[in-house]
Amino acid sequence: MDNTQVNRNWYVLYTRPRAEFKVERSLRVKGIDVFLPVKKTIRQWSDRKKIITSPLFTSYIFIHTDEKERLLSLEDKLIIRCLCDGRKPAVVPEWQIESLKMMLQRDIEPKIFEGLVSGDKIQITSGSLKGVNGIIIKKENSNQLAVSIELINRTVTVHLSDEISFTKI
């Protein structure tokens, strides 16, 4: 692995309202590795239905960069700031991003909750979510998997069927 890959971290950028897709395009043009999680919803109008793609987390976008690229990304006028932990840019753990990506690749409708969900940390070992790490929660007499992006205080959940197996981590 080369040295530039070692110094790359996941950061969260806070964007101007409704600018997530423009920021994503702009950063990609600059060669910056960007992740904009999206959800698809069906909207009903009086004469038709349409599938709408919208950001999963309003006004947030993730970048996988080194410090030089992170500073370059902040030059975009549609980006308000990079989230920080104290005075340092806050880093999102790699496993949280990878688990979120894997969850969104499945044909399962995610639900978003503000705030953190506490519970046992697990890894799914079978089924369509195999390899996803998250927190198991009980809700309405069913098991759900929650993946929290703690830095932005958001949690994504999906219903777990009884066929899925998991192990505590």
VMD Tcl script that builds the backbone (N, CA, C; Angstrom):
set m [mol new atoms 507]
animate dup $m
set s [atomselect $m all]
$s set {name element resname resid chain x y z} {
  {N N MET 1 A 0.859 -1.184 0.000}
  {CA C MET 1 A 0.000 0.000 0.000}
  {C C MET 1 A 0.899 1.238 0.000}
  {N N ASP 2 A 0.630 2.176 -0.874}
  {CA C ASP 2 A 1.469 3.355 -0.931}
  {C C ASP 2 A 1.152 4.309 0.218}
  {N N ASN 3 A 2.046 5.255 0.438}
  {CA C ASN 3 A 1.952 6.162 1.579}
  {C C ASN 3 A 0.732 7.079 1.520}
  {N N THR 4 A 0.284 7.475 0.309}
  {CA C THR 4 A -0.883 8.359 0.219}
  {C C THR 4 A -2.145 7.632 0.658}
  {N N GLN 5 A -2.201 6.323 0.434}
  {CA C GLN 5 A -3.368 5.538 0.841}
  {C C GLN 5 A -3.427 5.422 2.363}
  {N N VAL 6 A -2.267 5.333 3.026}
  {CA C VAL 6 A -2.211 5.180 4.475}
  {C C VAL 6 A -2.781 6.411 5.176}
  {N N ASN 7 A -2.574 7.596 4.649}
  {CA C ASN 7 A -2.982 8.834 5.298}
  {C C ASN 7 A -4.393 9.282 4.924}
  {N N ARG 8 A -5.153 8.445 4.261}
  {CA C ARG 8 A -6.507 8.813 3.847}
  {C C ARG 8 A -7.494 8.424 4.947}
  {N N ASN 9 A -8.397 9.339 5.237}
  {CA C ASN 9 A -9.448 9.111 6.233}
  {C C ASN 9 A -10.778 9.554 5.667}
  {N N TRP 10 A -11.849 9.092 6.293}
  {CA C TRP 10 A -13.193 9.538 5.943}
  {C C TRP 10 A -13.538 10.756 6.784}
  {N N TYR 11 A -13.933 11.828 6.108}
  {CA C TYR 11 A -14.342 13.069 6.758}
  {C C TYR 11 A -15.771 13.391 6.335}
  {N N VAL 12 A -16.437 14.205 7.141}
  {CA C VAL 12 A -17.801 14.622 6.833}
  {C C VAL 12 A -17.791 16.107 6.513}
  {N N LEU 13 A -18.364 16.451 5.363}
  {CA C LEU 13 A -18.513 17.854 4.987}
  {C C LEU 13 A -19.964 18.248 5.161}
  {N N TYR 14 A -20.169 19.440 5.707}
  {CA C TYR 14 A -21.510 19.992 5.870}
  {C C TYR 14 A -21.720 20.985 4.737}
  {N N THR 15 A -22.771 20.756 3.944}
  {CA C THR 15 A -22.996 21.564 2.742}
  {C C THR 15 A -24.122 22.571 2.943}
  {N N ARG 16 A -24.201 23.486 2.022}
  {CA C ARG 16 A -25.353 24.388 1.998}
  {C C ARG 16 A -26.599 23.546 1.712}
  {N N PRO 17 A -27.778 24.035 2.104}
  {CA C PRO 17 A -28.996 23.254 1.867}
  {C C PRO 17 A -29.187 22.910 0.389}
  {N N ARG 18 A -29.580 21.686 0.145}
  {CA C ARG 18 A -29.880 21.158 -1.192}
  {C C ARG 18 A -28.714 21.255 -2.178}
  {N N ALA 19 A -27.505 21.224 -1.670}
  {CA C ALA 19 A -26.328 21.330 -2.538}
  {C C ALA 19 A -25.528 20.034 -2.603}
  {N N GLU 20 A -26.031 18.971 -2.002}
  {CA C GLU 20 A -25.252 17.737 -1.895}
  {C C GLU 20 A -24.825 17.180 -3.256}
  {N N PHE 21 A -25.735 17.126 -4.219}
  {CA C PHE 21 A -25.402 16.560 -5.533}
  {C C PHE 21 A -24.421 17.452 -6.297}
  {N N LYS 22 A -24.575 18.767 -6.174}
  {CA C LYS 22 A -23.637 19.695 -6.824}
  {C C LYS 22 A -22.249 19.563 -6.219}
  {N N VAL 23 A -22.177 19.442 -4.894}
  {CA C VAL 23 A -20.887 19.274 -4.217}
  {C C VAL 23 A -20.250 17.954 -4.645}
  {N N GLU 24 A -21.043 16.899 -4.714}
  {CA C GLU 24 A -20.513 15.604 -5.134}
  {C C GLU 24 A -19.878 15.703 -6.525}
  {N N ARG 25 A -20.600 16.299 -7.472}
  {CA C ARG 25 A -20.064 16.443 -8.836}
  {C C ARG 25 A -18.786 17.287 -8.836}
  {N N SER 26 A -18.808 18.395 -8.137}
  {CA C SER 26 A -17.664 19.297 -8.081}
  {C C SER 26 A -16.422 18.603 -7.509}
  {N N LEU 27 A -16.603 17.844 -6.438}
  {CA C LEU 27 A -15.465 17.156 -5.819}
  {C C LEU 27 A -14.943 16.028 -6.699}
  {N N ARG 28 A -15.847 15.331 -7.380}
  {CA C ARG 28 A -15.402 14.273 -8.304}
  {C C ARG 28 A -14.550 14.850 -9.432}
  {N N VAL 29 A -14.943 16.029 -9.939}
  {CA C VAL 29 A -14.170 16.687 -10.991}
  {C C VAL 29 A -12.757 16.998 -10.497}
  {N N LYS 30 A -12.626 17.334 -9.215}
  {CA C LYS 30 A -11.319 17.622 -8.613}
  {C C LYS 30 A -10.534 16.348 -8.293}
  {N N GLY 31 A -11.142 15.171 -8.514}
  {CA C GLY 31 A -10.463 13.903 -8.260}
  {C C GLY 31 A -10.552 13.440 -6.820}
  {N N ILE 32 A -11.485 13.972 -6.065}
  {CA C ILE 32 A -11.625 13.614 -4.655}
  {C C ILE 32 A -12.617 12.459 -4.533}
  {N N ASP 33 A -12.264 11.468 -3.714}
  {CA C ASP 33 A -13.116 10.301 -3.472}
  {C C ASP 33 A -14.294 10.736 -2.592}
  {N N VAL 34 A -15.509 10.650 -3.142}
  {CA C VAL 34 A -16.714 11.163 -2.494}
  {C C VAL 34 A -17.718 10.039 -2.298}
  {N N PHE 35 A -18.421 10.072 -1.183}
  {CA C PHE 35 A -19.528 9.152 -0.942}
  {C C PHE 35 A -20.732 9.971 -0.493}
  {N N LEU 36 A -21.773 9.957 -1.321}
  {CA C LEU 36 A -23.032 10.617 -0.998}
  {C C LEU 36 A -24.095 9.530 -0.897}
  {N N PRO 37 A -24.416 9.093 0.326}
  {CA C PRO 37 A -25.456 8.070 0.462}
  {C C PRO 37 A -26.812 8.641 0.069}
  {N N VAL 38 A -27.565 7.876 -0.720}
  {CA C VAL 38 A -28.865 8.342 -1.208}
  {C C VAL 38 A -29.942 7.311 -0.910}
  {N N LYS 39 A -31.181 7.790 -0.941}
  {CA C LYS 39 A -32.340 6.917 -0.805}
  {C C LYS 39 A -33.275 7.210 -1.966}
  {N N LYS 40 A -34.030 6.205 -2.347}
  {CA C LYS 40 A -35.017 6.368 -3.421}
  {C C LYS 40 A -36.402 6.213 -2.814}
  {N N THR 41 A -37.253 7.170 -3.128}
  {CA C THR 41 A -38.622 7.124 -2.648}
  {C C THR 41 A -39.569 7.348 -3.820}
  {N N ILE 42 A -40.747 6.792 -3.716}
  {CA C ILE 42 A -41.755 6.976 -4.755}
  {C C ILE 42 A -42.639 8.142 -4.348}
  {N N ARG 43 A -42.732 9.123 -5.217}
  {CA C ARG 43 A -43.598 10.281 -4.988}
  {C C ARG 43 A -44.816 10.169 -5.877}
  {N N GLN 44 A -45.950 10.458 -5.302}
  {CA C GLN 44 A -47.218 10.373 -6.025}
  {C C GLN 44 A -47.733 11.771 -6.320}
  {N N TRP 45 A -47.953 12.058 -7.587}
  {CA C TRP 45 A -48.624 13.267 -8.011}
  {C C TRP 45 A -50.018 12.866 -8.475}
  {N N SER 46 A -50.840 13.817 -8.777}
  {CA C SER 46 A -52.206 13.493 -9.194}
  {C C SER 46 A -52.240 12.675 -10.486}
  {N N ASP 47 A -51.253 12.882 -11.364}
  {CA C ASP 47 A -51.275 12.202 -12.661}
  {C C ASP 47 A -50.196 11.132 -12.846}
  {N N ARG 48 A -49.258 11.024 -11.911}
  {CA C ARG 48 A -48.183 10.052 -12.108}
  {C C ARG 48 A -47.431 9.773 -10.807}
  {N N LYS 49 A -46.621 8.715 -10.869}
  {CA C LYS 49 A -45.699 8.380 -9.787}
  {C C LYS 49 A -44.288 8.539 -10.337}
  {N N LYS 50 A -43.379 8.946 -9.467}
  {CA C LYS 50 A -41.999 9.117 -9.896}
  {C C LYS 50 A -41.068 8.682 -8.775}
  {N N ILE 51 A -39.956 8.052 -9.147}
  {CA C ILE 51 A -38.947 7.677 -8.166}
  {C C ILE 51 A -37.989 8.859 -8.005}
  {N N ILE 52 A -37.873 9.327 -6.780}
  {CA C ILE 52 A -37.023 10.475 -6.457}
  {C C ILE 52 A -35.799 9.988 -5.690}
  {N N THR 53 A -34.624 10.426 -6.118}
  {CA C THR 53 A -33.380 10.132 -5.407}
  {C C THR 53 A -33.012 11.353 -4.583}
  {N N SER 54 A -32.816 11.137 -3.287}
  {CA C SER 54 A -32.461 12.247 -2.407}
  {C C SER 54 A -31.368 11.805 -1.436}
  {N N PRO 55 A -30.621 12.756 -0.886}
  {CA C PRO 55 A -29.562 12.400 0.065}
  {C C PRO 55 A -30.139 11.699 1.299}
  {N N LEU 56 A -29.449 10.694 1.761}
  {CA C LEU 56 A -29.868 9.980 2.961}
  {C C LEU 56 A -29.731 10.891 4.184}
  {N N PHE 57 A -28.649 11.663 4.223}
  {CA C PHE 57 A -28.406 12.605 5.314}
  {C C PHE 57 A -28.392 14.010 4.721}
  {N N THR 58 A -29.406 14.783 4.997}
  {CA C THR 58 A -29.517 16.128 4.433}
  {C C THR 58 A -28.323 16.989 4.840}
  {N N SER 59 A -27.695 17.616 3.852}
  {CA C SER 59 A -26.568 18.553 4.009}
  {C C SER 59 A -25.249 17.911 4.433}
  {N N TYR 60 A -25.134 16.581 4.355}
  {CA C TYR 60 A -23.876 15.913 4.694}
  {C C TYR 60 A -23.376 15.102 3.510}
  {N N ILE 61 A -22.059 15.122 3.328}
  {CA C ILE 61 A -21.403 14.334 2.290}
  {C C ILE 61 A -20.078 13.853 2.871}
  {N N PHE 62 A -19.639 12.676 2.468}
  {CA C PHE 62 A -18.423 12.084 3.014}
  {C C PHE 62 A -17.321 12.114 1.964}
  {N N ILE 63 A -16.102 12.368 2.416}
  {CA C ILE 63 A -14.947 12.324 1.512}
  {C C ILE 63 A -13.870 11.425 2.118}
  {N N HIS 64 A -13.163 10.700 1.267}
  {CA C HIS 64 A -12.062 9.832 1.685}
  {C C HIS 64 A -10.785 10.445 1.121}
  {N N THR 65 A -10.099 11.201 1.955}
  {CA C THR 65 A -8.991 12.008 1.458}
  {C C THR 65 A -7.833 12.070 2.436}
  {N N ASP 66 A -6.740 12.631 1.932}
  {CA C ASP 66 A -5.646 13.015 2.816}
  {C C ASP 66 A -5.880 14.480 3.202}
  {N N GLU 67 A -5.006 15.036 4.000}
  {CA C GLU 67 A -5.208 16.401 4.498}
  {C C GLU 67 A -5.192 17.441 3.369}
  {N N LYS 68 A -4.322 17.250 2.384}
  {CA C LYS 68 A -4.237 18.198 1.267}
  {C C LYS 68 A -5.557 18.249 0.488}
  {N N GLU 69 A -6.110 17.076 0.157}
  {CA C GLU 69 A -7.376 17.034 -0.574}
  {C C GLU 69 A -8.537 17.543 0.280}
  {N N ARG 70 A -8.484 17.292 1.592}
  {CA C ARG 70 A -9.542 17.788 2.478}
  {C C ARG 70 A -9.585 19.305 2.431}
  {N N LEU 71 A -8.415 19.929 2.506}
  {CA C LEU 71 A -8.343 21.397 2.440}
  {C C LEU 71 A -8.787 21.899 1.069}
  {N N LEU 72 A -8.428 21.193 0.004}
  {CA C LEU 72 A -8.851 21.556 -1.344}
  {C C LEU 72 A -10.380 21.515 -1.457}
  {N N SER 73 A -10.991 20.501 -0.857}
  {CA C SER 73 A -12.449 20.378 -0.932}
  {C C SER 73 A -13.144 21.543 -0.235}
  {N N LEU 74 A -12.553 22.089 0.798}
  {CA C LEU 74 A -13.171 23.186 1.555}
  {C C LEU 74 A -13.186 24.503 0.779}
  {N N GLU 75 A -12.498 24.560 -0.361}
  {CA C GLU 75 A -12.520 25.762 -1.194}
  {C C GLU 75 A -13.844 25.923 -1.938}
  {N N ASP 76 A -14.623 24.843 -2.029}
  {CA C ASP 76 A -15.918 24.899 -2.707}
  {C C ASP 76 A -16.868 25.795 -1.910}
  {N N LYS 77 A -17.495 26.748 -2.570}
  {CA C LYS 77 A -18.378 27.703 -1.893}
  {C C LYS 77 A -19.673 27.080 -1.384}
  {N N LEU 78 A -20.006 25.881 -1.861}
  {CA C LEU 78 A -21.213 25.202 -1.394}
  {C C LEU 78 A -20.971 24.378 -0.127}
  {N N ILE 79 A -19.717 24.288 0.285}
  {CA C ILE 79 A -19.372 23.565 1.514}
  {C C ILE 79 A -19.228 24.579 2.636}
  {N N ILE 80 A -19.947 24.354 3.709}
  {CA C ILE 80 A -19.902 25.267 4.846}
  {C C ILE 80 A -18.692 24.966 5.726}
  {N N ARG 81 A -18.503 23.666 6.050}
  {CA C ARG 81 A -17.359 23.312 6.899}
  {C C ARG 81 A -17.147 21.801 6.890}
  {N N CYS 82 A -16.014 21.412 7.422}
  {CA C CYS 82 A -15.719 20.015 7.707}
  {C C CYS 82 A -16.027 19.813 9.194}
  {N N LEU 83 A -16.724 18.747 9.532}
  {CA C LEU 83 A -17.033 18.512 10.939}
  {C C LEU 83 A -15.760 18.234 11.715}
  {N N CYS 84 A -15.691 18.781 12.907}
  {CA C CYS 84 A -14.483 18.675 13.726}
  {C C CYS 84 A -14.794 18.055 15.078}
  {N N ASP 85 A -13.770 17.486 15.658}
  {CA C ASP 85 A -13.812 16.964 17.011}
  {C C ASP 85 A -12.827 17.814 17.803}
  {N N GLY 86 A -13.363 18.811 18.491}
  {CA C GLY 86 A -12.489 19.803 19.113}
  {C C GLY 86 A -11.969 20.707 18.015}
  {N N ARG 87 A -10.670 20.814 17.904}
  {CA C ARG 87 A -10.065 21.669 16.886}
  {C C ARG 87 A -9.520 20.873 15.695}
  {N N LYS 88 A -9.671 19.557 15.734}
  {CA C LYS 88 A -9.160 18.707 14.655}
  {C C LYS 88 A -10.314 18.184 13.806}
  {N N PRO 89 A -10.076 17.986 12.508}
  {CA C PRO 89 A -11.117 17.381 11.658}
  {C C PRO 89 A -11.476 15.999 12.202}
  {N N ALA 90 A -12.755 15.751 12.350}
  {CA C ALA 90 A -13.218 14.472 12.888}
  {C C ALA 90 A -13.168 13.400 11.804}
  {N N VAL 91 A -12.736 12.228 12.185}
  {CA C VAL 91 A -12.600 11.101 11.270}
  {C C VAL 91 A -13.724 10.098 11.546}
  {N N VAL 92 A -14.389 9.667 10.480}
  {CA C VAL 92 A -15.415 8.622 10.582}
  {C C VAL 92 A -14.710 7.281 10.417}
  {N N PRO 93 A -14.942 6.334 11.327}
  {CA C PRO 93 A -14.299 5.021 11.180}
  {C C PRO 93 A -14.667 4.355 9.856}
  {N N GLU 94 A -13.690 3.728 9.255}
  {CA C GLU 94 A -13.860 3.044 7.964}
  {C C GLU 94 A -15.009 2.039 8.005}
  {N N TRP 95 A -15.128 1.287 9.105}
  {CA C TRP 95 A -16.162 0.247 9.178}
  {C C TRP 95 A -17.560 0.847 9.115}
  {N N GLN 96 A -17.765 2.054 9.639}
  {CA C GLN 96 A -19.085 2.669 9.582}
  {C C GLN 96 A -19.468 2.992 8.141}
  {N N ILE 97 A -18.530 3.543 7.382}
  {CA C ILE 97 A -18.800 3.877 5.978}
  {C C ILE 97 A -19.030 2.603 5.168}
  {N N GLU 98 A -18.171 1.601 5.354}
  {CA C GLU 98 A -18.307 0.354 4.593}
  {C C GLU 98 A -19.618 -0.355 4.915}
  {N N SER 99 A -20.004 -0.373 6.182}
  {CA C SER 99 A -21.270 -1.003 6.558}
  {C C SER 99 A -22.452 -0.250 5.959}
  {N N LEU 100 A -22.386 1.072 5.968}
  {CA C LEU 100 A -23.454 1.871 5.375}
  {C C LEU 100 A -23.555 1.612 3.875}
  {N N LYS 101 A -22.414 1.551 3.193}
  {CA C LYS 101 A -22.413 1.263 1.756}
  {C C LYS 101 A -23.039 -0.097 1.465}
  {N N MET 102 A -22.655 -1.105 2.249}
  {CA C MET 102 A -23.192 -2.450 2.035}
  {C C MET 102 A -24.698 -2.477 2.291}
  {N N MET 103 A -25.144 -1.778 3.314}
  {CA C MET 103 A -26.568 -1.745 3.637}
  {C C MET 103 A -27.367 -1.090 2.513}
  {N N LEU 104 A -26.836 -0.013 1.947}
  {CA C LEU 104 A -27.551 0.718 0.905}
  {C C LEU 104 A -27.552 -0.005 -0.434}
  {N N GLN 105 A -26.658 -0.973 -0.625}
  {CA C GLN 105 A -26.628 -1.749 -1.866}
  {C C GLN 105 A -27.779 -2.753 -1.933}
  {N N ARG 106 A -28.361 -3.070 -0.797}
  {CA C ARG 106 A -29.456 -4.036 -0.745}
  {C C ARG 106 A -30.760 -3.341 -1.080}
  {N N ASP 107 A -31.725 -4.121 -1.492}
  {CA C ASP 107 A -33.033 -3.584 -1.845}
  {C C ASP 107 A -33.921 -3.549 -0.590}
  {N N ILE 108 A -33.464 -2.788 0.400}
  {CA C ILE 108 A -34.156 -2.659 1.676}
  {C C ILE 108 A -34.323 -1.177 1.948}
  {N N GLU 109 A -35.513 -0.783 2.346}
  {CA C GLU 109 A -35.759 0.643 2.597}
  {C C GLU 109 A -35.180 1.051 3.956}
  {N N PRO 110 A -34.213 1.967 3.953}
  {CA C PRO 110 A -33.636 2.401 5.226}
  {C C PRO 110 A -34.530 3.429 5.922}
  {N N LYS 111 A -34.428 3.458 7.233}
  {CA C LYS 111 A -35.091 4.480 8.025}
  {C C LYS 111 A -33.996 5.234 8.778}
  {N N ILE 112 A -34.153 6.532 8.893}
  {CA C ILE 112 A -33.137 7.359 9.529}
  {C C ILE 112 A -33.655 7.847 10.879}
  {N N PHE 113 A -32.798 7.748 11.889}
  {CA C PHE 113 A -33.124 8.253 13.212}
  {C C PHE 113 A -32.042 9.227 13.633}
  {N N GLU 114 A -32.425 10.326 14.231}
  {CA C GLU 114 A -31.440 11.233 14.806}
  {C C GLU 114 A -31.134 10.734 16.204}
  {N N GLY 115 A -29.904 10.831 16.577}
  {CA C GLY 115 A -29.496 10.357 17.891}
  {C C GLY 115 A -28.876 8.982 17.780}
  {N N LEU 116 A -28.196 8.571 18.811}
  {CA C LEU 116 A -27.515 7.291 18.813}
  {C C LEU 116 A -28.405 6.214 19.399}
  {N N VAL 117 A -28.231 5.002 18.884}
  {CA C VAL 117 A -28.959 3.845 19.376}
  {C C VAL 117 A -27.957 2.965 20.102}
  {N N SER 118 A -28.242 2.625 21.337}
  {CA C SER 118 A -27.307 1.772 22.071}
  {C C SER 118 A -27.767 0.325 22.002}
  {N N GLY 119 A -26.843 -0.599 22.103}
  {CA C GLY 119 A -27.148 -2.027 22.058}
  {C C GLY 119 A -25.910 -2.822 21.704}
  {N N ASP 120 A -26.099 -4.094 21.443}
  {CA C ASP 120 A -24.984 -4.967 21.120}
  {C C ASP 120 A -24.468 -4.694 19.720}
  {N N LYS 121 A -23.151 -4.621 19.593}
  {CA C LYS 121 A -22.540 -4.491 18.269}
  {C C LYS 121 A -22.475 -5.879 17.657}
  {N N ILE 122 A -22.901 -5.964 16.372}
  {CA C ILE 122 A -22.938 -7.267 15.708}
  {C C ILE 122 A -22.365 -7.177 14.306}
  {N N GLN 123 A -22.081 -8.347 13.742}
  {CA C GLN 123 A -21.748 -8.477 12.326}
  {C C GLN 123 A -22.682 -9.527 11.743}
  {N N ILE 124 A -23.352 -9.185 10.634}
  {CA C ILE 124 A -24.247 -10.119 9.964}
  {C C ILE 124 A -23.388 -11.184 9.282}
  {N N THR 125 A -23.731 -12.475 9.509}
  {CA C THR 125 A -22.925 -13.574 8.968}
  {C C THR 125 A -23.609 -14.331 7.842}
  {N N SER 126 A -24.896 -14.030 7.561}
  {CA C SER 126 A -25.578 -14.684 6.447}
  {C C SER 126 A -26.684 -13.782 5.926}
  {N N GLY 127 A -27.180 -14.111 4.756}
  {CA C GLY 127 A -28.273 -13.341 4.176}
  {C C GLY 127 A -27.785 -12.180 3.338}
  {N N SER 128 A -28.713 -11.345 2.915}
  {CA C SER 128 A -28.382 -10.253 1.990}
  {C C SER 128 A -27.531 -9.156 2.621}
  {N N LEU 129 A -27.486 -9.096 3.943}
  {CA C LEU 129 A -26.669 -8.075 4.623}
  {C C LEU 129 A -25.354 -8.648 5.157}
  {N N LYS 130 A -24.950 -9.816 4.680}
  {CA C LYS 130 A -23.735 -10.468 5.163}
  {C C LYS 130 A -22.547 -9.502 5.103}
  {N N GLY 131 A -21.805 -9.404 6.220}
  {CA C GLY 131 A -20.632 -8.547 6.292}
  {C C GLY 131 A -20.893 -7.174 6.883}
  {N N VAL 132 A -22.163 -6.814 7.062}
  {CA C VAL 132 A -22.495 -5.500 7.623}
  {C C VAL 132 A -22.307 -5.535 9.131}
  {N N ASN 133 A -21.629 -4.531 9.667}
  {CA C ASN 133 A -21.477 -4.367 11.110}
  {C C ASN 133 A -22.456 -3.309 11.580}
  {N N GLY 134 A -23.021 -3.491 12.749}
  {CA C GLY 134 A -23.939 -2.499 13.273}
  {C C GLY 134 A -24.362 -2.825 14.680}
  {N N ILE 135 A -25.448 -2.229 15.097}
  {CA C ILE 135 A -25.974 -2.415 16.438}
  {C C ILE 135 A -27.365 -3.025 16.307}
  {N N ILE 136 A -27.614 -4.060 17.092}
  {CA C ILE 136 A -28.921 -4.701 17.049}
  {C C ILE 136 A -29.858 -3.973 18.020}
  {N N ILE 137 A -31.074 -3.725 17.553}
  {CA C ILE 137 A -32.057 -3.076 18.415}
  {C C ILE 137 A -33.389 -3.808 18.294}
  {N N LYS 138 A -34.188 -3.713 19.311}
  {CA C LYS 138 A -35.539 -4.283 19.299}
  {C C LYS 138 A -36.512 -3.138 19.103}
  {N N LYS 139 A -37.447 -3.314 18.163}
  {CA C LYS 139 A -38.451 -2.293 17.928}
  {C C LYS 139 A -39.698 -2.966 17.407}
  {N N GLU 140 A -40.798 -2.683 18.024}
  {CA C GLU 140 A -42.088 -3.233 17.592}
  {C C GLU 140 A -42.028 -4.744 17.414}
  {N N ASN 141 A -41.460 -5.441 18.408}
  {CA C ASN 141 A -41.391 -6.907 18.430}
  {C C ASN 141 A -40.600 -7.500 17.268}
  {N N SER 142 A -39.649 -6.756 16.705}
  {CA C SER 142 A -38.812 -7.316 15.649}
  {C C SER 142 A -37.379 -6.825 15.840}
  {N N ASN 143 A -36.455 -7.556 15.242}
  {CA C ASN 143 A -35.053 -7.143 15.281}
  {C C ASN 143 A -34.763 -6.203 14.127}
  {N N GLN 144 A -33.982 -5.197 14.418}
  {CA C GLN 144 A -33.532 -4.284 13.387}
  {C C GLN 144 A -32.038 -4.079 13.551}
  {N N LEU 145 A -31.390 -3.782 12.426}
  {CA C LEU 145 A -29.970 -3.494 12.441}
  {C C LEU 145 A -29.806 -1.993 12.293}
  {N N ALA 146 A -29.001 -1.419 13.153}
  {CA C ALA 146 A -28.744 0.017 13.103}
  {C C ALA 146 A -27.269 0.242 12.830}
  {N N VAL 147 A -26.980 1.073 11.828}
  {CA C VAL 147 A -25.610 1.515 11.570}
  {C C VAL 147 A -25.583 2.997 11.883}
  {N N SER 148 A -24.781 3.354 12.859}
  {CA C SER 148 A -24.706 4.751 13.282}
  {C C SER 148 A -23.469 5.416 12.702}
  {N N ILE 149 A -23.665 6.597 12.139}
  {CA C ILE 149 A -22.548 7.462 11.797}
  {C C ILE 149 A -22.508 8.451 12.962}
  {N N GLU 150 A -21.756 8.101 13.965}
  {CA C GLU 150 A -21.796 8.805 15.242}
  {C C GLU 150 A -21.433 10.275 15.112}
  {N N LEU 151 A -20.544 10.575 14.205}
  {CA C LEU 151 A -20.066 11.939 14.049}
  {C C LEU 151 A -21.178 12.913 13.699}
  {N N ILE 152 A -22.137 12.473 12.889}
  {CA C ILE 152 A -23.237 13.371 12.524}
  {C C ILE 152 A -24.520 13.029 13.286}
  {N N ASN 153 A -24.399 12.124 14.265}
  {CA C ASN 153 A -25.506 11.788 15.146}
  {C C ASN 153 A -26.718 11.271 14.370}
  {N N ARG 154 A -26.484 10.386 13.395}
  {CA C ARG 154 A -27.544 9.796 12.597}
  {C C ARG 154 A -27.391 8.273 12.603}
  {N N THR 155 A -28.517 7.589 12.584}
  {CA C THR 155 A -28.539 6.136 12.577}
  {C C THR 155 A -29.475 5.667 11.479}
  {N N VAL 156 A -29.017 4.693 10.688}
  {CA C VAL 156 A -29.822 4.093 9.633}
  {C C VAL 156 A -30.215 2.700 10.114}
  {N N THR 157 A -31.493 2.344 9.985}
  {CA C THR 157 A -31.933 1.013 10.411}
  {C C THR 157 A -32.638 0.291 9.277}
  {N N VAL 158 A -32.532 -1.034 9.315}
  {CA C VAL 158 A -33.292 -1.888 8.410}
  {C C VAL 158 A -33.830 -3.061 9.230}
  {N N HIS 159 A -34.970 -3.577 8.805}
  {CA C HIS 159 A -35.582 -4.731 9.459}
  {C C HIS 159 A -34.763 -5.971 9.145}
  {N N LEU 160 A -34.518 -6.802 10.152}
  {CA C LEU 160 A -33.805 -8.059 9.959}
  {C C LEU 160 A -34.808 -9.205 9.963}
  {N N SER 161 A -34.773 -10.023 8.932}
  {CA C SER 161 A -35.659 -11.189 8.894}
  {C C SER 161 A -35.112 -12.252 9.843}
  {N N ASP 162 A -35.937 -13.211 10.190}
  {CA C ASP 162 A -35.529 -14.257 11.127}
  {C C ASP 162 A -34.470 -15.189 10.541}
  {N N GLU 163 A -34.335 -15.221 9.199}
  {CA C GLU 163 A -33.351 -16.106 8.563}
  {C C GLU 163 A -31.924 -15.609 8.705}
  {N N ILE 164 A -31.739 -14.330 9.023}
  {CA C ILE 164 A -30.397 -13.743 9.096}
  {C C ILE 164 A -29.732 -14.162 10.400}
  {N N SER 165 A -28.472 -14.573 10.299}
  {CA C SER 165 A -27.720 -14.887 11.506}
  {C C SER 165 A -26.632 -13.835 11.689}
  {N N PHE 166 A -26.208 -13.694 12.941}
  {CA C PHE 166 A -25.182 -12.707 13.249}
  {C C PHE 166 A -24.382 -13.159 14.453}
  {N N THR 167 A -23.222 -12.537 14.625}
  {CA C THR 167 A -22.382 -12.791 15.787}
  {C C THR 167 A -22.086 -11.459 16.457}
  {N N LYS 168 A -21.911 -11.506 17.762}
  {CA C LYS 168 A -21.516 -10.315 18.513}
  {C C LYS 168 A -20.050 -10.016 18.212}
  {N N ILE 169 A -19.744 -8.717 18.121}
  {CA C ILE 169 A -18.341 -8.314 17.917}
  {C C ILE 169 A -17.917 -7.368 19.020}
}
mol reanalyze $m
mol bondsrecalc $m
mol representation Tube
mol addrep $m
